[in-house]
Amino acid sequence: MSGWDTAMMLLWIAFKSVLLLVILLVALAMLIYVDRKVWAAVQMRRGPNVVGPLGLLQSFADLLKFVLKEVVVPDATNKGLFIAAPLITTILALSTWAVIPVNEGWAIADINVGILYLFAISSLMVYGTIIGGWASNSKYPFLASLREAAQMVSYEVSIGFVIITVLLAAGSLNLTEIVLTQKDGLGTMLGLPNSFLDWYWLPLFPMFIIFFISALAETQRPPFDLIEAESELVAGHMVEYSSTPYLLFMLGEYVAITLMCAMTTILFLGGWLPIIDVAPFNWIPGVVWFTLKALLVFFMFALVKAFVPRYRFDQLMRLGWKVFLPISLFYVALVAGWLVAFDMAP
């Protein structure tokens, strides 16, 4: 490959990356609006309805407020790490989207070990939390960061075993291949066209539920937001943060939430595949199906926050280690045994 070809390839990758980031950040602003509207509807109140038509510009007004506020760095902090922590969280969260295929061939890097890349990056995000709590030089954010690290690590174990069951069924670590293997399943065995009956949510239903709940805990969404505890007006490891650094932490959290919605869509809901592969459903572009499915998962995330009471921390840890871990381990053995016994291994 010549130097010119290499330069053009790098420019193309850079263009796709910038385009993805712009679309993702605008989508996040709208998702935060949707989040608040869902909570308001469940609690029979209005939610954002003043800034812009129907309150659609509320998220952008909040962004402007955070950006224009003064950045306050307490004297006793480790200033370098204090500023670096939210950057680490946000950069790692955004980089996970490099391997997410929103349609066939629509990924910045369609690598063969995409699922391992995602698992590695999501595991590294805990360092932003720990560094932020430690650099604050205050016992409250430091203790909160340790609790959050324990929570994230605990539920990553369950998520890892859930992903293994999907990998056993799909026979690939490539996210595109995982979606394409869902073109055949229980529905096609019965002679039906490819449909939602072929997706992994049905044969792996217990793993689907465990993955969804673990995703809530992994991203500190209610009822597992014990670290931030919004109703107590504290912010966990972000207690000493304000303005743009606080915004970056929250941005990283919401990007992680959208990642979990996308992962649920890819692993269990057929990715960009239509709900049933007949006209007129298969006329709709795959990226539209992917977006609708991810929005459905996000809607469920928002509903859970609106009406499920918060757990105690000991209940949260017991759920992860004494309930989800044994069930997911059992299901890994069950799926592997089933595939070998009936010679169905891909």
C-alpha positions, 0 to 999 in steps of 0.5 A: 500500500502506497503512502497516499493510500495509507493517508486516504485510509486514515482520513476515511477512518478519522471522518467516520470516527468524527461522524460517529461521535457527532451522531452519538453525542446528539443522540445522547442529548435526546436520550437524556430528554427521553429519560426525563420524559419517561420518569415524568410520565410514570410519576404523572408530571410534565418533565422538560417542556419549556426550553425549545418546542416541547422542551427538546432543547433542555439537554443542550441548555444543560450542556451550555450551563455546565460548559460556562460554569467555573471549574473548581479544583479543591486545593488538597487534590492531586490536580493532574489526576483530578482532571485526568479521571473524567477524561479517562472515563469519557474517552474509554466510553466513547472508544467502545463504539468503534466496533459496534455495527449498527448495520451490516458493514457499518462499523469503524473497525469490524474486528474478529475479536470485537466482543473481547475489545468491548469487555477489555475497554469496559473493564478499564473504565473502572480506573477513571472512577478509582482515580477520581475518588482517590485524587479528590483527597477526601474520604467520602469520594474515595470510599464511594469509588471503592464501592463503585469499583466493587460493584462494577467488577462483581457484575462484570463477572456475570456479564462475562459468563452471559456473553460466553453463552452467546459466543457458544451459540454463535461460534464467533467473537465478531459482533457482525457474525453474532448478529448474522447467526441469528438469521436461523433459530427456533422459528426457521426450524419450524419452517417460518421466515427469519423473525424475532423467534430466531434471536437469542433472547428466546433460547437464552432467556434467563441469560437475557434477563441476567444481562439486562439487570447486570447492565443496570448495575454495571452502569450504576442505574437505579435501583443500583445507583447506591454510589451516587444516590441521587435522592440523597443529593450526593454524587459518589466519587464525583462529590468534589467535581463541578462544571465540565469535569462533572459533565464528562463523568456523566457523559461517560456514564450515559455513553456506557448506558447506550453501549449496554443498550447496543450490546443487548440489541446485538447479543439478544435482539438480532441487531439490525435484522427486521422483526420478521423477514417479509415485506414490508418489514425487510424494506426498512433499513437495518440501521432503523431496526437497530435504533428502534431496538436500542431505544426499546432497551433504553426505554426499559432502563428508564422505566426501571429507574421510575418505579423500582426501589433502591437496593441496599449495598449488601443486597446488591452484592449478594445478588451478583455473587450468590444468584447471578454467578451460579445461574450464569455458570450453570447456563454456560455448562448447560448450553455447552452440553446441549450443543455437544450432545445434539451436535449443534456446535457452530 
